[in-house]
Amino acid sequence: MKVALVYDRVNKWGGAERVLLTLHELFPDAPLFATVYDKENASWASIFNIRTSFLQNIPFAKSNHEFYPWASAIAFEQFTFDEFDLVITVTSAEAKGIITKPGTAHICYCLTPTRYLWSHHSEYFKSSLFRAVTAPIVNHLKKWDKVASSRPDHYIAISTAVQERIKKYYGRDSEIIYPPIETRKQLTANNKQLKIPSNYFLIVSRLVPYKKIDLAIEVFNKLGYPLVIVGHGRDEYRLKNMANKNIYFVKGLTDESLSCYYENSLGFL
């Protein structure tokens, strides 16, 4: 059986990327299709045979994909999957919109329906002026997204919340398969090696606006409890500037060190 994997864009590291690595273990010969591939920021993907779209050669598309949502939709529709028996899309955006022939099964592992169009639309478009100016484009993308949502043969959701969103916004049923976890890692550090106070709370996340890390920082600024934030992203500078001295930022951890942060925390947010 010939299998292909499809992902929105290969330009970062996070939970979805761990899913892809697990799928690679299951299907080591499966190529990975994506709109763009940023080798510098996605070194984890070097083990894949990556096939990119025309967006790979468009300026800033690797790092600022939000400027090209319409182009991403076109890019996925231009990929050809005739040689494959099974295609698995891992997506929170346009990848589910690939077009396959009846003989090719398409399973969508849905991270969430497209956030800025549906569940988080009001957060992405807070400004009434920006919302008004972009309304024609957003409405067009919503129509395309609804059409694209009908293309997978089967949906898999990562959680009950995502399952409910898939039903609400796409009208599709789904099965839940929770993302994989690694239970065999050995802890190689202790609390002293972490160089942070004891009795801390923990956040592990990409530092982007929709994750609402700023809300947690505001709360812990008032409470004064130690908070460790593990991750990086475009919101990092702003979040550091608003954080008091009881809040610590950490990034670039090995899996073993990250396990130790989990092990020693009072609670995970």
C-alpha positions in Angstrom: 0.0 0.0 0.0 1.4 3.4 -1.0 0.8 6.1 1.6 1.3 9.9 1.4 1.3 12.4 4.3 0.1 16.0 3.9 0.7 18.9 6.3 -0.2 22.5 6.0 3.4 23.8 6.2 6.7 22.5 7.5 8.2 25.6 9.2 8.0 25.1 13.0 8.1 22.6 15.9 5.2 21.7 18.1 2.7 19.0 19.0 1.5 18.5 15.4 5.0 17.9 14.3 5.3 15.1 16.8 2.3 13.5 15.2 4.0 13.6 11.9 7.1 11.9 13.3 4.9 9.1 14.7 3.2 8.7 11.3 6.7 8.5 9.8 7.5 5.6 12.1 4.4 3.8 10.9 4.9 4.7 7.2 8.7 5.4 6.7 8.4 5.5 2.9 5.6 7.9 2.8 6.5 11.3 1.3 5.3 14.5 3.0 3.5 17.1 1.0 3.3 20.7 2.2 3.0 24.2 0.9 6.4 25.2 2.2 9.4 23.8 3.9 11.7 25.9 6.1 14.8 23.8 6.7 16.3 26.2 9.2 13.2 26.2 11.5 12.1 22.7 10.9 15.2 20.5 11.1 13.1 17.7 12.6 11.7 17.2 9.0 15.0 16.2 7.5 14.1 12.5 7.6 11.1 13.1 5.3 10.9 13.1 1.5 9.3 16.5 1.3 7.4 17.7 -1.7 6.5 21.4 -1.7 4.2 23.6 -3.7 4.8 26.7 -5.8 4.7 28.8 -2.6 8.2 27.5 -1.7 9.6 30.1 -4.1 7.4 33.0 -3.2 9.0 35.6 -0.9 8.2 35.4 2.8 5.8 32.5 2.3 7.9 30.2 4.5 7.6 32.5 7.6 4.5 34.5 6.9 2.0 32.1 5.6 -0.9 34.2 6.9 -0.4 36.5 3.9 -1.2 33.7 1.5 -4.3 31.8 2.7 -5.9 31.9 -0.8 -2.7 30.7 -2.4 -2.4 27.8 0.1 -5.8 26.6 -1.0 -4.8 26.6 -4.6 -1.5 24.9 -3.8 -3.1 21.9 -2.2 -5.6 21.5 -5.0 -2.7 21.3 -7.5 -1.0 18.3 -5.8 -1.6 15.0 -7.5 -2.1 11.8 -5.4 -3.0 9.3 -8.2 -0.1 7.0 -7.3 -1.2 6.6 -3.7 -3.7 4.2 -2.0 -4.0 6.2 1.2 -3.4 9.9 2.0 -3.4 11.1 5.6 -3.7 14.9 6.0 -2.7 16.4 9.3 -4.2 19.8 9.4 -5.6 22.9 11.1 -6.0 24.8 7.8 -6.0 24.1 4.1 -4.4 20.6 3.7 -7.7 18.8 3.9 -8.6 20.5 0.6 -6.5 18.1 -1.5 -8.3 16.4 -4.3 -8.1 12.6 -4.6 -9.6 10.2 -7.0 -12.2 7.6 -5.8 -9.5 4.9 -5.6 -7.5 6.8 -3.1 -8.6 6.9 0.6 -8.3 10.3 2.3 -8.1 10.3 6.1 -8.0 13.7 7.8 -6.3 13.9 11.2 -7.9 17.2 12.2 -6.1 19.4 14.7 -9.0 21.8 14.6 -11.2 23.4 11.9 -9.4 26.5 10.5 -9.2 28.7 13.6 -9.2 32.2 12.0 -12.3 31.3 10.0 -14.4 29.6 12.7 -13.8 29.0 16.4 -11.3 31.9 16.9 -12.5 34.3 14.2 -13.3 37.1 16.7 -9.8 37.0 18.2 -8.1 37.2 14.8 -10.3 40.1 13.7 -10.7 42.2 16.8 -10.5 45.5 14.9 -13.9 46.4 13.3 -12.1 48.2 10.4 -9.8 45.2 9.7 -12.9 42.9 9.9 -14.8 45.1 7.4 -11.9 45.4 5.0 -11.1 41.6 5.0 -14.8 40.4 5.0 -15.0 39.6 1.3 -11.8 37.5 1.5 -12.8 35.8 4.7 -16.3 35.0 3.3 -14.7 33.5 0.2 -12.3 31.4 2.3 -15.1 30.2 4.5 -17.0 28.9 1.4 -13.9 27.2 0.1 -13.2 25.7 3.6 -16.7 24.2 3.7 -16.2 22.7 0.3 -12.8 21.4 1.3 -14.2 19.9 4.5 -16.3 17.5 2.4 -13.3 16.0 0.6 -11.8 13.7 3.3 -13.4 10.2 3.4 -12.9 10.0 7.2 -12.2 12.4 10.0 -10.1 11.8 13.1 -10.2 14.4 15.9 -7.5 15.0 18.5 -9.9 15.7 21.3 -13.5 16.0 22.3 -13.4 19.7 21.8 -12.1 19.3 18.3 -14.7 16.6 17.6 -17.4 19.0 18.6 -16.0 21.8 16.3 -15.8 19.4 13.3 -19.4 18.6 13.8 -20.4 22.2 14.4 -18.5 23.9 11.5 -18.2 21.0 9.0 -21.2 18.9 9.8 -18.9 15.8 9.8 -18.7 12.9 12.2 -15.3 11.9 13.5 -13.5 9.4 15.7 -11.1 10.5 18.4 -7.5 9.3 18.5 -5.5 11.3 21.0 -2.0 12.5 19.9 0.8 10.1 20.7 2.9 10.5 23.9 6.4 9.1 24.7 6.3 7.1 27.9 9.8 5.7 27.7 11.9 8.8 28.3 14.2 8.7 31.2 14.5 11.8 33.4 18.0 13.0 33.3 17.8 16.2 35.3 16.6 17.2 38.8 15.0 20.3 40.1 18.3 21.9 41.0 19.6 21.5 37.5 16.5 23.2 36.2 17.7 26.5 37.9 14.2 27.6 38.8 12.2 27.8 42.0 10.4 24.9 43.4 6.6 24.8 43.6 6.1 26.3 40.1 3.3 26.0 37.6 4.0 25.1 34.0 2.9 26.1 30.5 4.3 24.3 27.4 3.1 26.1 24.2 4.0 27.9 21.1 4.0 31.6 21.9 1.4 32.9 19.5 -1.6 35.1 20.3 -4.5 32.5 20.1 -2.9 30.4 22.8 -3.7 33.2 25.3 -0.5 33.0 27.2 -0.9 36.7 28.0 -4.0 35.8 30.1 -2.0 33.4 32.2 0.8 36.0 32.7 -1.7 38.6 33.9 -3.1 36.1 36.5 0.4 35.1 37.7 1.6 38.7 37.8 -1.2 39.3 40.3 -0.8 36.0 42.3 3.0 36.1 42.4 3.3 32.4 42.1 6.2 31.0 40.1 5.3 30.2 36.5 7.5 28.5 33.9 6.7 29.0 30.3 8.4 26.6 27.9 8.2 27.5 24.2 8.9 30.1 21.6 7.1 32.0 18.9 6.4 35.4 17.4 4.7 36.6 20.6 7.7 35.9 22.8 9.0 39.5 23.0 5.7 41.0 24.0 5.0 38.3 26.6 8.4 38.7 28.2 7.9 42.4 28.5 4.6 42.0 30.3 5.8 39.3 32.7 7.0 40.0 36.3 10.1 38.4 37.9 8.1 35.4 39.1 7.6 34.2 35.5 10.4 32.3 33.7 10.8 31.6 30.0 12.6 28.5 28.8 13.2 27.2 25.3 15.4 24.8 23.3 14.9 21.9 25.7 15.6 18.2 25.0 12.7 15.9 25.6 14.4 14.5 28.7 14.7 18.0 30.2 11.1 18.8 29.3 9.9 15.6 31.0 11.7 16.9 34.1 9.8 20.2 34.0 6.5 18.3 33.9 7.6 16.0 36.7 8.5 18.7 39.1 5.7 21.2 38.5 2.7 21.7 40.8 0.3 21.9 37.9 0.1 22.3 34.2 -1.9 25.1 32.5 
